[in-house]
Amino acid sequence: MPLPRLVGMVHLRPLPGSPSFDGDLDSVIASARADASVLASVGFDGLMIENFGDAPFYADDVPKVTIATMTTVVNAVSDAAGIPVGVNVLRNDALGALAVAAATGATFIRVNVLSGTMFTDQGPIVGRAAEVARTRSILCPDVAIMADVFVKHATPPHGLTLEGATKDLLERGGADAVIVSGSGTGAPAAADDVSAVAALSHIPVYLGSGVTADNAQAMLSNADGAIVGSSLKPDGDITAPVDRDLARAFIDAAPPAS
């Protein structure tokens, strides 16, 4: 299945086992379903579901309760939305995301660090591309892997260039799409970075942060798609519900697929 072009974010409220979970899983599911329904109704053609409320995050191996709960939530959201769904298990549990996808029928996952090393607030995160590729081939060979290059909220090791990291993903990492983002949530990717990755890539290039109704026309001119989250919330508040008017304004502003 081709990857969706415009992917709306479903930021989950804190899940069981996380420090901020309020004990009401039904409310978490209802909130996620509501956001998914809004995104699908205005024209987003895919969703990315992530455990954003679980901060502080584990680096790459979340507790079993997180995987179990995300499986429940992804099933519920998929039923409500009726469009392709992806999974991102923060901070970088790609194997967990594949397990959720295999159990729910999700069609793609996001991996923040697929190859190489990035320095983050969870400490150094080391890509596990070999395990990811082999696990996918066993569990869910049709699930696509969207991989960040120089992921946001992280610093690359000294000497590693954006071009070098992109080539590693393309030639050795097994990515099906490359995601380029800014420095943090809501920060747009630098135009030069997007152009550099697009010039190297033979697979789709996505914008991973900072795309808004105001800049969608320009930013999508050199990318194949975008993952959109904070600009669909009032005042960019990630914890707020998706705003229907903001979501519709983004779809209206985005250029048509070429």
PEBELJO-V457457 format. One record per backbone hydrogen bond with DSSP energy under -1.0 kcal/mol. CO is the residue of the C=O (numbers start at 1). NH is the residue of the N-H. If there is no record, write none. Layout:
BEGIN
CO NH
CO NH
END
This chain:
BEGIN
5 226
6 45
6 46
7 228
8 48
10 50
12 53
15 18
18 21
24 28
25 29
26 30
27 31
28 32
29 33
30 34
31 35
32 36
33 37
34 38
35 39
36 40
37 41
38 42
39 44
46 8
47 86
48 10
49 88
50 12
50 52
51 54
63 66
63 67
64 68
65 69
66 70
67 71
68 72
69 73
70 74
71 75
72 76
73 77
74 78
75 79
76 80
77 81
78 82
84 47
85 107
85 108
86 49
87 110
89 93
92 94
93 97
94 98
95 99
96 100
97 101
98 102
99 103
100 104
101 105
107 144
108 87
109 146
111 148
116 127
118 125
119 155
120 123
123 120
125 118
128 132
129 133
130 134
131 135
132 136
133 137
134 138
135 139
136 140
140 143
144 109
145 176
145 177
146 111
147 179
155 119
157 160
161 165
162 166
163 167
164 168
165 169
166 170
167 171
168 172
168 173
169 175
177 147
178 206
179 149
180 208
183 153
184 187
187 182
190 194
191 195
192 196
193 197
194 198
195 199
197 201
204 178
205 224
205 225
206 180
207 227
212 216
215 219
216 220
218 221
225 207
226 7
228 9
229 232
230 233
232 243
233 236
234 237
237 240
243 247
244 248
245 249
246 250
247 251
248 252
249 253
250 254
END
